[in-house]
Amino acid sequence: MSITIQERREMIRALEIERQEAERERGKAKARLEIAKRQLKKAEEKEEQARIAEEKRRDRADYRKAKSLSKRYSIEIDTDHSYWGDEIDKKWWVSKPSWLEGDDPLGDGHYAHDWATCLWIVEFYAKHHPDHPEHDKREVLDIRPGC
């Protein structure tokens, strides 16, 4: 069975129409992919901003609580700045309170690289103050956890 020239032309036209439709669909799919990539990038940026904002919020809360406790129980917090080119490295040193007699209950680990750690050290010393509600839960450590 042979096909006529007319049938052949119709088959070629049909194939060309299918190819054009496929090309249009490919273009639409590419556009949808680009839109999805942009949306994903925006969502990742928003997630990163939310994570940073949450870290800052937690850091500020720890800062306020550490400062409040250090003032209430006369615990000294010193800030140490180290400069490495354009970057500043901050550390906080929490000293043994002057009212605390005898050996230091915290043998090592007075430096803190973030406010959460600084707060832990301040709370540790605050528990040794006789007026602290958890005075009976005080402890003696050779080194701060996490050192």
TAQUI-V393475 format. One record per helix or strand. SS is the DSSP state (H for helix, E for strand). FROM is the first residue (numbers start at 1). TO is the last residue. If there is no record, write none. Layout:
[[SS;FROM;TO] [SS;FROM;TO]]
This chain:
[[H;5;72] [E;77;84] [E;87;94] [E;106;108] [E;111;112] [H;115;126] [H;135;137] [E;141;143]]
